[in-house]
Amino acid sequence: MTALIFACILFVVGYLAGLLGALTGLGGGFIITPVLVLLFKVDIHYAMGASLIAVIVTSTSGSAAYLKDFVNLRIGMFLETAAVTGALIGALLVAKIPTHLIAIIFGVVLLVSAYLTVRHKEDLEPIPTSHPWAIELQLDGNYLSGQGIKPYRVQHVPLAWSVMGCAGVLSGLLGIGSGVLKVMAMDQIMHLPYKVSTTTSNFMIGMTAAVSAGIYFAHGYINPSLSFPIILGIIPGVMTGSKILVKASTRFLRILFSCVIAILACQMIYKGVVGEL
């Protein structure tokens, strides 16, 4: 395989990663790392380095596209404090807790999450009164729906913050992104509109990935020949995904998200059982 053909393949992979990352709020790294490692036999460290760069680009491009109509910056910054704290705790515990056991538990949680996400019907829910913390922190907002601009109220803020901390711990223990639990915390616990949950998650994961990317860069694991074609593909992929998300039904997005995290769950359980983590 020539370098040009390889770069073209990486461009296509980047496009698909940007497209699905923008639609699901997971960043797209869940596509890039397996493709590079399993299909092209790239060293896992360089694959994860390229994946982190991809997540940052997806987050930046997606946030710019969604900022006006969907992203809740206050919620994103507030929850990110818990995620970062949890990631630090997870990094400290990584040598003391068997990661394969955590991976199996996490995989089971993802399967349950996929089921809860796909059966959730937010359109039938009345808009409740906001949680006192949400009122104090001014977390309520508005989003663009098919019926125009609609307000939403924020629920169970302390519980969501705690779940976000757990997401950070898992991220530190397993070396994975926590976009799945971020979307879940906002969708299932805070009862945000689904498009607000996914786009705000997309905004948040870029900050987390940027910290990890700095460490990978310091160790020489950021390879421009891998990252650059992927970045070129991600940008149009995110732009396509942002256009689809605005017009797509919430039901379609929930089904897509559930399918993706179900696949991730099976992969995580498998790796935990065979001891690859």
C-alpha positions as CSV (number, residue, x, y, z in Angstrom):
1,M,0.0,0.0,0.0
2,T,1.4,3.4,-1.0
3,A,1.5,6.4,1.4
4,L,-1.1,8.2,-0.8
5,I,-3.6,5.4,-0.6
6,F,-3.1,5.0,3.2
7,A,-3.6,8.8,3.6
8,C,-6.9,8.6,1.6
9,I,-8.1,5.7,3.7
10,L,-7.3,7.7,6.9
11,F,-9.2,10.6,5.4
12,V,-12.3,8.4,5.0
13,V,-11.9,7.0,8.5
14,G,-11.6,10.6,9.8
15,Y,-14.8,11.6,7.9
16,L,-16.8,8.7,9.4
17,A,-15.4,9.4,12.9
18,G,-16.3,13.1,12.7
19,L,-19.8,12.3,11.4
20,L,-20.6,9.8,14.1
21,G,-18.8,11.8,16.8
22,A,-20.8,14.9,16.0
23,L,-24.1,12.9,16.1
24,T,-23.5,10.9,19.2
25,G,-21.4,13.3,21.4
26,L,-18.7,10.6,21.8
27,G,-15.9,12.3,19.9
28,G,-15.1,9.7,17.2
29,G,-12.1,8.2,18.9
30,F,-14.1,5.0,19.3
31,I,-13.7,4.4,15.6
32,I,-10.1,5.6,15.0
33,T,-8.3,3.5,17.6
34,P,-9.8,0.1,16.6
35,V,-9.3,0.8,12.9
36,L,-5.6,1.8,13.3
37,V,-4.8,-1.0,15.7
38,L,-6.8,-3.9,14.2
39,L,-6.7,-3.2,10.5
40,F,-3.3,-1.4,10.1
41,K,-1.4,-2.9,13.0
42,V,-0.5,0.6,14.3
43,D,1.1,0.7,17.8
44,I,-1.7,1.3,20.4
45,H,0.1,4.4,21.8
46,Y,0.3,6.1,18.4
47,A,-3.3,5.1,17.6
48,M,-4.5,6.6,20.9
49,G,-2.5,9.7,20.2
50,A,-4.2,10.1,16.8
51,S,-7.5,9.4,18.5
52,L,-7.0,12.1,21.1
53,I,-6.2,14.6,18.3
54,A,-9.3,13.5,16.5
55,V,-11.5,14.0,19.6
56,I,-10.1,17.6,20.1
57,V,-10.8,18.5,16.4
58,T,-14.3,16.9,16.6
59,S,-15.1,18.8,19.8
60,T,-13.8,22.1,18.5
61,S,-15.5,21.9,15.2
62,G,-18.7,20.5,16.6
63,S,-18.9,23.1,19.4
64,A,-18.5,25.9,16.9
65,A,-21.4,24.5,14.8
66,Y,-23.7,23.8,17.8
67,L,-22.7,26.7,20.2
68,K,-25.6,29.0,19.3
69,D,-28.5,26.5,19.2
70,F,-27.6,23.6,21.5
71,V,-24.5,23.7,23.7
72,N,-25.0,24.7,27.3
73,L,-21.6,26.2,28.3
74,R,-22.5,26.6,32.0
75,I,-23.5,22.9,32.4
76,G,-20.4,21.8,30.4
77,M,-17.9,23.8,32.6
78,F,-19.7,22.8,35.8
79,L,-19.7,19.1,35.1
80,E,-16.2,19.1,33.7
81,T,-14.9,20.0,37.2
82,A,-16.1,16.6,38.4
83,A,-14.8,14.8,35.4
84,V,-11.3,16.2,35.8
85,T,-11.2,15.5,39.5
86,G,-12.4,11.9,38.9
87,A,-9.8,11.4,36.2
88,L,-7.0,12.4,38.6
89,I,-8.4,9.9,41.2
90,G,-8.6,7.2,38.6
91,A,-5.0,7.8,37.6
92,L,-3.9,7.4,41.2
93,L,-6.0,4.1,41.6
94,V,-4.9,2.5,38.4
95,A,-2.2,0.4,40.0
96,K,-4.4,-0.7,42.9
97,I,-7.6,-1.9,41.2
98,P,-7.8,-4.7,38.6
99,T,-8.8,-2.9,35.4
100,H,-10.3,-6.0,33.7
101,L,-12.9,-6.2,36.5
102,I,-13.7,-2.5,36.1
103,A,-14.0,-3.0,32.3
104,I,-16.5,-5.8,32.7
105,I,-18.6,-3.7,35.1
106,F,-18.4,-0.7,32.8
107,G,-19.5,-2.8,29.9
108,V,-22.6,-4.0,31.7
109,V,-23.4,-0.4,32.7
110,L,-23.1,0.6,29.0
111,L,-25.5,-2.2,27.9
112,V,-28.1,-1.0,30.5
113,S,-27.5,2.6,29.3
114,A,-28.2,1.6,25.7
115,Y,-31.5,0.1,26.8
116,L,-32.5,3.1,28.9
117,T,-31.5,5.6,26.2
118,V,-33.5,4.0,23.4
119,R,-36.7,3.6,25.5
120,H,-36.6,7.2,26.9
121,K,-39.3,9.4,25.5
122,E,-38.5,13.0,26.4
123,D,-41.2,14.5,24.1
124,L,-43.9,13.1,26.4
125,E,-42.4,14.6,29.5
126,P,-43.7,17.9,30.9
127,I,-41.1,20.6,31.7
128,P,-40.6,20.4,35.5
129,T,-39.4,22.9,38.0
130,S,-35.6,23.3,38.1
131,H,-33.4,21.9,40.8
132,P,-32.3,24.6,43.4
133,W,-28.7,24.2,42.3
134,A,-29.7,24.8,38.7
135,I,-31.4,28.0,39.7
136,E,-28.5,29.3,41.7
137,L,-25.9,28.4,39.0
138,Q,-28.3,29.6,36.1
139,L,-28.0,26.2,34.3
140,D,-31.4,26.4,32.6
141,G,-31.4,27.2,28.9
142,N,-33.1,27.2,25.5
143,Y,-32.5,25.1,22.4
144,L,-33.6,25.0,18.8
145,S,-36.4,22.4,18.2
146,G,-38.6,21.6,15.3
147,Q,-41.2,24.0,16.9
148,G,-38.7,26.8,17.3
149,I,-36.8,27.9,20.4
150,K,-37.9,26.0,23.5
151,P,-36.8,26.4,27.1
152,Y,-35.7,23.5,29.3
153,R,-35.2,22.9,33.0
154,V,-32.4,21.1,34.7
155,Q,-32.9,18.4,37.3
156,H,-30.8,16.4,39.9
157,V,-27.7,18.5,39.6
158,P,-25.7,17.0,42.5
159,L,-26.4,13.4,41.3
160,A,-25.3,14.3,37.8
161,W,-22.1,15.9,39.1
162,S,-21.4,12.7,41.1
163,V,-21.9,10.5,38.0
164,M,-19.6,12.8,36.1
165,G,-17.0,12.2,38.7
166,C,-17.4,8.4,38.3
167,A,-17.0,8.9,34.6
168,G,-13.7,10.7,35.2
169,V,-12.5,7.9,37.5
170,L,-13.3,5.3,34.8
171,S,-11.5,7.4,32.2
172,G,-8.4,7.5,34.4
173,L,-8.6,3.8,35.2
174,L,-9.2,2.4,31.7
175,G,-7.7,5.1,29.5
176,I,-11.0,5.7,27.7
177,G,-13.1,8.7,27.0
178,S,-16.1,9.2,29.2
179,G,-18.4,10.7,26.6
180,V,-21.0,7.9,27.1
181,L,-21.5,8.7,30.8
182,K,-21.5,12.4,30.1
183,V,-24.3,12.1,27.6
184,M,-26.2,9.7,30.1
185,A,-25.8,12.1,33.0
186,M,-27.3,15.0,31.1
187,D,-30.0,13.0,29.4
188,Q,-31.2,10.5,32.0
189,I,-30.4,12.4,35.2
190,M,-30.6,16.1,34.4
191,H,-33.3,15.5,31.8
192,L,-31.9,17.8,29.2
193,P,-33.1,17.6,25.6
194,Y,-31.2,14.9,23.9
195,K,-29.5,17.2,21.3
196,V,-28.4,19.5,24.2
197,S,-26.9,16.4,26.0
198,T,-24.9,15.2,23.0
199,T,-23.6,18.6,21.8
200,T,-22.6,19.6,25.4
201,S,-20.8,16.3,25.8
202,N,-19.0,17.0,22.5
203,F,-17.9,20.4,23.9
204,M,-16.7,18.8,27.2
205,I,-14.6,15.9,25.8
206,G,-12.3,18.2,23.9
207,M,-11.1,19.7,27.2
208,T,-10.4,16.3,28.7
209,A,-8.7,15.0,25.6
210,A,-6.5,18.1,25.4
211,V,-4.9,17.3,28.8
212,S,-4.2,13.7,27.7
213,A,-2.9,14.8,24.3
214,G,-0.3,16.9,26.0
215,I,1.1,13.9,27.8
216,Y,1.1,11.8,24.7
217,F,2.8,14.6,22.8
218,A,5.5,14.8,25.5
219,H,6.2,11.1,25.0
220,G,6.4,11.4,21.2
221,Y,3.2,9.5,20.5
222,I,1.6,12.1,18.3
223,N,2.5,11.1,14.7
224,P,1.7,13.8,12.1
225,S,1.5,11.3,9.2
226,L,-1.3,9.6,11.1
227,S,-3.1,12.6,12.5
228,F,-3.1,15.0,9.6
229,P,-5.1,12.9,7.1
230,I,-7.6,12.1,9.9
231,I,-8.0,15.7,10.8
232,L,-8.7,16.6,7.1
233,G,-11.4,14.1,7.1
234,I,-12.9,14.9,10.5
235,I,-13.7,18.6,9.7
236,P,-16.1,17.9,6.7
237,G,-17.4,14.9,8.7
238,V,-18.4,17.1,11.6
239,M,-19.9,19.7,9.3
240,T,-22.0,17.0,7.7
241,G,-23.0,15.6,11.1
242,S,-24.0,19.0,12.4
243,K,-26.3,19.5,9.5
244,I,-27.9,16.1,10.0
245,L,-28.3,16.6,13.8
246,V,-30.3,19.8,13.4
247,K,-32.8,18.1,11.1
248,A,-32.7,14.5,12.6
249,S,-35.4,13.3,14.9
250,T,-34.4,12.6,18.5
251,R,-35.6,9.0,18.1
252,F,-33.0,8.4,15.3
253,L,-30.2,9.9,17.4
254,R,-31.2,7.8,20.4
255,I,-31.1,4.6,18.4
256,L,-27.8,5.5,16.8
257,F,-26.3,6.3,20.2
258,S,-27.6,3.1,21.7
259,C,-26.2,1.0,18.9
260,V,-22.8,2.5,19.2
261,I,-22.5,2.2,22.9
262,A,-23.8,-1.4,22.8
263,I,-20.9,-2.3,20.4
264,L,-18.5,-0.5,22.8
265,A,-20.0,-2.4,25.7
266,C,-19.4,-5.8,24.1
267,Q,-15.9,-4.8,23.2
268,M,-15.2,-3.7,26.7
269,I,-16.6,-6.8,28.3
270,Y,-14.6,-9.0,25.9
271,K,-11.4,-7.2,26.7
272,G,-12.1,-7.5,30.4
273,V,-12.8,-11.2,30.2
274,V,-9.7,-12.1,28.2
275,G,-7.5,-9.7,30.2
276,E,-6.4,-7.3,27.5
277,L,-6.8,-4.3,29.8
